Amino acid sequence: MKYNEVSEEVQSIFAQVLSGTSLPKFLQFRLLSSEKLKDCYKVQKTNDLYETITEGLNIVIIINEKIFDQLNPEQQLLIMEEALTSITVNLENDKITIERPDIFTFSSYLAKYGDSTIIRLKETVKSLVDAIEREERDAKQARAEKRTNKKNKMSAKF
């Protein structure tokens, strides 16, 4: 895939949206353009080697300017905000994660039932999944503790 620098206009829109986020200031971004991109944007985290070689570049955002330029100014701001929303940083260990969108659905389904109904449904399902995962993790931890206690009792006998 061939990459180019984004236009000053796109860079300016990005800077405007970035300034309104709570993302840590230590993050370093590079915006590139590619008309081969099958979506409007893609966010990628650099690996440790690349980050070292580039002296700190953490995130690359690739924009399909052919698509982006056809959006109205409000839509352009929304696209940039969505791209930046995908980035989370754990400040305890400075770990950067690129999250996937939490709502995938069909536009006809969304149009039929409305965004608030679908969002509520998706959040409910996510909460249920999280609860099940927590229960499984707790059960696994309890089993591990039980095995450890059993081994400790066996060791104490000898």
Buried (B, 14 or more C-beta within 10 A) or exposed (E): EEBEEBBEEBBEBBEEBBEEEEBEEEBBBBBBBBEEBEEBBBBEBBEEEEBEEEEEBBBBBBBBBEBBEEEEEEEBBEBBBBBBBBBEBEEEEEEBEEEEEEEEEEEEEBEEEEEEEBBEEBEEEEEEEEEEEEEEEEEEEEEEEEEEEEEEEEEEEE
